[in-house]
């Protein structure tokens, strides 16, 4: 199986669109309110290139190991759909901003990137039961397109590639997920047969599902002696989880690329590129090295923490005041468990790192049990509150005094004669059963280490 991706990223953290002064629309912008004669393609209007958009594109290109072309220009690509009024899209074809980049997967496999270029986004078609309306707010937002070589071999590799790309984009701060999109066109073929392109797939899970389904569909056709003899474009139905035929695939000649005479050749000097390179922050793969070497984290913990910008940011703030290994364990496992259970994304939460640090300090100092800390964390996700007051109000402070616990331990031993006998005969799980009884009697407040110590001492006396 040969898989190649064409990923389109909205560079929407800018003050204006790619070729005009219109503001980047927000989620709640009124339809067609952030438009002008240029992004609407009115006769006589002239595009002016947004320098900051070029800077963002070069920053992404450098982070993806591309070689930057010192000169590049824009072309017109034939585009005959109603969401772009000019009947052409301003894009790059002959000379893109960058060529020959790569992303390395966790396995060490390098996915080669053919090119990265800038282009304008079309508007949005809004479908109703009996008609379609067009919102041109999105028209002219700068898009960065990253094109891979067909180096991806499985659906899992495709998903990992998209995740790694998304992490790098998040670190660079050039994309706002609240109002922007990352879409992928997937090209997939079985060796010896023509390729199929699946258009405009949103989300990691959808990409994996689309590749898995399309691979199975093509394998079945080959088994039936049919195969894929002509190139075609298919769409992804996210409700039915299937691909559907849309049209025969266009060739590059069909797009009729010509040089855009309204825009000049762009020349980039090396000092400008070096200045952009220096502005690139520490990237995920670099953080993994620092986390494992300096903080002594396990490789998998480091990879998961670094893979999401918000999670890495929270970890670094927490690790300043909490033991890094403890912080990593709680953020990677417990925090993400709660976030995933609530079907939320980390960036959607109003989570103050001060609350997390405060909670983990109580855990680190053994002032509350892990079990109670988990419950507090689950409530923090819903709404922040004063942790000290909550612990005091609900009596969650750990009982660590042996004098407070010895009576409860002796009482539990008397209630569990069979478990005591089984433990003394070598059944370790019976010991844990008695501990469970003690923890229940103390509402989970007993210090487990102290309980184990007292329990062993008391059983040895029997």
N, C-alpha and C positions, 0 to 999 in steps of 0.2 A: 504494500500500500504506500502510495506517495501522497503526501499532504503538504500544501502550501497555503499560507495565510496572507490576506491583505487586510491590515488592521487600520481603521480610521479613528483618530483621536481628536476630539474637539479641544483646541487651544483656547479655552473660554475664560481664562484668568487674565484678560486684557481689558483695556479701557474702550476699545473699539474693534470693529470688524476688520477683515483682511485688506479691503480695498476702499473703505469709506470711513467716515467719522461716526457712524451709528454705534450706539452702545450695544454691548453684548446683552441679549434679552435675559431676564430672570425667569424663574418658574412661573410666576404669576403675571407676566407681561401680557397686556391685552393683544390679541392677534393683530398683526400688521402695524404695530405701534412703533417698532424700532426699525424703520425702513427709510430709504431716501432714493433719489433718482438713480444713484449708482448701483446699490444692491438690488434695485428693482429693474435694472437694465434699461432705463429710459434712453431714447436716442439722443446722442450728443454728450452723454455723461462720460466722465473719464475716471478710471480707477487710479488710486494712489496707494502704493504698497505700505503696509504697516511694518515699520522697522522692528518693533518689539515682537511681533509674530515671527519674524525671521530669526530673531535672537532666541526665542523659545524653541523653534524648530532645530536650530543649530545645537542648543543645549541638549535636546533629546538625542540628536544624532551622535554627539560626542559620548553621551552616557551609554549609547548602544554600540560604541566602537566603530562608528562609520568614519570613512575618509571624507572630509568636507571638500567639495569642489570650489575652487577659487572663483569661478564664474558660473552663473546659472541664469536661466531666463524662464519666462512663463509662456505657455501655449494655450490655444483655444481647442477644446475638445467638444465635438458635436454632441449636443444634449437636447433632445426634442420632447422633454416631459414638461408639464405645466408648472412644476415647482421651481423652475428656473426660466425667467422670462426672456433671457437673451438668446435662447436656443443654443448656447454653448456654455461650457464651464471653464473658468480660468484655472489651469492646473499646470503641472510640469511633466514633461515627457522626455524630450531629448537629453537634457542635462538636469538632473535633480539636485537637491541641496547636498545629499551625501550618498555614497555607494560603499558596498562591501563591509557591512557591519556583522555583528553576531551576538547571540545570547547563549550562555552556557547553562544547561540543565543540571539538576542535582547529580545525575548519573555521570556528568563530565562530558556528555555529548554536546557539541556545538551546533546550534541552528544558525545557518548562514542567512544574512539579511541582504537582499539584492540592492534595495534602494530605499531612500526616505525622501518624500517631497511634500511641498505645500500645495493646497488647493482650497477653493471656496466650497462651503457646504450649500446644498440646495435648500429650498424652503421645505415645509412639511405639508403633506397631503392629509387632510382631516376627513375621514370617511364616515358618511351617514348612510342610512338604509337605501335611500334613492338618489343621492347626489354626493359630490365631493367638493370640499372647500379647500383653499390654499392659504396657509399662514406663512408669510415671507419673513417673519422675524428672524428665523434661523439662516436665511439666505445671506451668504457672505461671511459667516463665522469661519475663521481659519481652521482647516483640518490638516493634520499631519498623517500621511499614509505611509505605513511601513510594510514593505513587501518582502516575504521570506522566499528562500529557495525551497524546493519540495523535499526538505530534509526531515520532516516530521513523519514518523512511521505509525503512530498509534493515537487513539483518542486521548489517552492519558497524557501523552507528550504534548498534544495540542493544548490541553487544559493547563498544564504546567507552564508552557510558554506564555500563554495569555496572562497568567497570574504573575509571572516574573516581570513581564512588560508593564503590567498595571502597577506593580510595586515601584518600579523605577519612575514611572510617570508621577505617582503620588509623591515620591521623595523630591522630585524637581519642582513641584508646586505650580505646574503649568495647566492643570486640569481640575475643574470643580465638578465632582460627581453629582451635586444637587441639580445643576442645570445643563450638564453636558453628557455626552454619550461616548462610549467606546464600542464600536461595531466591528465585526469581522466578516469578510467574504472568505469562504473556505473552498479551495480547489482540491479535489480528491480524485484519484484514479488508481486502478489496478495496473501493474506493470504490463505494458503491451496493448493497453486500451486507451481510448480518448478520456479526457478529464471532464469532470462535472464541476460547475461552480455553484455554491450555495450562497445566496446573497443575504446581507444585513442580519447577521445573527447577533443577538444581544446576550451577554452574560456567559460566565465560565461554564455553568452546568449545561446551558443550551448548546454551546460549541461542542462539548464532549458528546452530548446526546445526538447532535446532528451528524458528527463524524461516525459515531457508532452505527447509527441507522443507515447512513448512506453506504458505508462499507459493506454492511450485510446485504443491502439491496443490490449492490454491484456484484458481490460474490454470487448471489442467487442467479442473476442474469447470466453470469459466466457459466455456472453449472448447467443452465438450461440451453447453453450453446448460443446465446444472443450477444452478451457482452455489451460494451458501449462503443459504438462505431463513429458517432458524431458528437461534437462538443455541444453541451447544453447548459442553460442556466436554470436553477431550481430555487424555490423558496422554502423557508423553514416554517412549518406550522407548529407553533409552540404548544397548542392545545392538544393536538393529536400526536405530537412527537414524530412527525414524518416530513420528508421533503416532497415537494410537488413541482411538476414541470411548469416552467414559465415561458421560455422561448429558446430558440437555437442561439448558441453563444456567438456574440459578435467577435470579429477579428479586430486587431488594432487598426487596420486600414479603414474599418467602418467608422471609427471615431473621427477621422479626418483632421488629425492634429495639424495646426498651423501656428506659426509664431504670433504672439499677441503684440500687435504694433502699437498698442496704447501703453505698453510697459517696456522699460529699457532693460538692457543686460545688467545684471547685478554683479558687482565686483566685491569680493570679501578679502581683506588683508589679514595676514597671519596674526598681527597684534590683536585684532578684534576677536579672532578665534581663541587666542590664548586667554584673553580677558574673560570670555564666556566659560572657558574650561575651568578657570580658577573659581568661578561662582558656583560650580557644581558641588552639592553637598556630599557627604559620605553616603555611598549607595549600599543597598542591601547586602551584596556579597562582601563588601568591605566591613560592614558591621558584623557579619558572621565570624570573620577572622578575629576581630577585636573581642567579641563576646567569648569565643572559645579560648583564645590565648591569654587575654588580660583578666577576664572574669571567670574563667575556668568552667564555662557552661558546657553541657553536652551538645554535640553537633546539631542534633535534631531540635533541641530547645532553641538554640541560636538561630537556626534557619527559620523556624516558625515565628519567632519574635521579630526577626528582621524583615520578614516577608510582607508585613503590613505596617505602613508608616505610622499610623496612630498608635498601634500596639508597641512599636519600637520606641516611640516618643514617650509613652507612658512608662515603659520599662526603665528607660534611662533616668527619668526623673525619680522613679521609685528606688532604683538601685543605688542612688546617692545616699539614701538614708536607711535602706534595708539591705540585708545580706542578698547579693545578686542571685544566688541560687534559690533562696526562698522566694524572692520576687518573681523569678522566672517560672518557678513551679506554680505559683498562684495565678499569675497573669496568663500563662500559656494554657493551663488546665482549667482552673476554676472560673476565672473571668470569662474566657471564651466559651466554656460550657454554658454559663448563664446567658451570655449574649446569643449564642446559637439556639438555645432553648426558647428564647423569646422572639426568635426569628428577626433579629435586629442586626444592624451593622454598627461597628464600633464608632464610626464617625457620626452616627445618628444620636448617640447618647449624650446627655448633659452630665458627663461624669467628671468630677473634679479629682485630679490626682491626689489632692490633700486628703480626701476621704479614704482612698485606697492606701496611702502611706500610713494613715492613722490606724486603719484596720489591721494592716500587716505588722505594725509595731506591736499591737496587742497580741497578735499571734506569736511574733518573734520573742516577746517577753513572757510568753506563756500565761498571759492574763485572761485569755479566753481560749476555749478549745477550737480545734479545726472545724468541728461540726457546727458550732455556733457561729464561727466566722463565715462559713459557707452560707448559712441562713441570712446573716446580716448583708452579705454581698448580694444575695438575690433580691433583697429589699432595696439596696442602694441603686440597683439598675433601674428600678421603677421610679424612685424619687430620693434625692439626697436628704439626709437628716443628721442630727447630732449623734454620733456613735456612742460617746461617753454616757449621755443621758439615756440612750436606748439600753445599753448594757446594764446600767444601774437600775433602771426601771423594771427590767425583766429578770434581774438577778442572775446575770450570765457570767459573773466573775468566777474564774477558775478556783476551785477548792484545792489548795496544795498542802494544807497543814495535815500532818500525819495524825495528830490528835483528833482532828475533825473527821477523818476518814476511817480510822481503825475500827470504830464501832460498826459502821456500815459494812465494812469488809467482813468482819466476824459474823454479822447477821446474814450476809449473802452466802457465806460458807455453810452455815447451818441449813439454809434453804436449798442448797444444791449438793446433797451428799453423793449422789450418783456421779455428777460431774467431777467432784473432788476425787472420788475413787478412780474414775477413768483417767484423769490427769496423772495421778500417781502411778498408774499402770502404763503411762507413756503416750497418752492421747493428748497432744498439744492443743487441739481445737477445743477441748473441754475447758482449758484454762481461759481461753478467749470468751467462752460462753459465760463464765462467772464474771469476767470483766464487764460484759454486756449488761448483766444483772445489776452490777454496782453502778454503772453509768446511768442506767435507767432510774435507779433510786435517787441519784444526785441530779437528775434532769440534764445530764450531759456536762455538768460543771466540774466533775472531778478531774484532776490532772492525771492523765493515763499513765505517765511514768511513775508517779508516786503510788498509784493504785497497784501497778504491777509489782513494785517493790514490796509493799505491805502484804499483798496477797501471797506472794511466794514465801515470805517469812512465816505467815500464819499457817499455810498448808504444810510447811516443813515441820511444824510443831505437832501436827496431828499424827 
